[in-house]
Amino acid sequence: MGIIAMLIIGAIAGWLAGQIVSGYGFGLVGNIVVGIVGAVVAGVIFPRIGLGFGGGTLAAIIHATLGAVILLFLIKIVKRA
């Protein structure tokens, strides 16, 4: 996947995750980073538990969004502590 496509998918996933986990948006650059890191987190966790979404752009967005939601949830827990 090209770097531009990865950044766009990361931005979409980060924005969606910020909407799902209320109060945790980090701006455009922050959302891209959260989306990309979320995709990496999901890429490590989901195959180990047998969860797959297939291929394609929509699957990549869903995958990255779920990973970003997990990441934002963990950030929220750490900030409370």
Secondary structure as GFF3:
##gff-version 3
##sequence-region A 1 81
A	DSSP	alpha_helix	3	20	.	.	.	ID=ss1
A	DSSP	alpha_helix	27	48	.	.	.	ID=ss2
A	DSSP	alpha_helix	57	80	.	.	.	ID=ss3
###
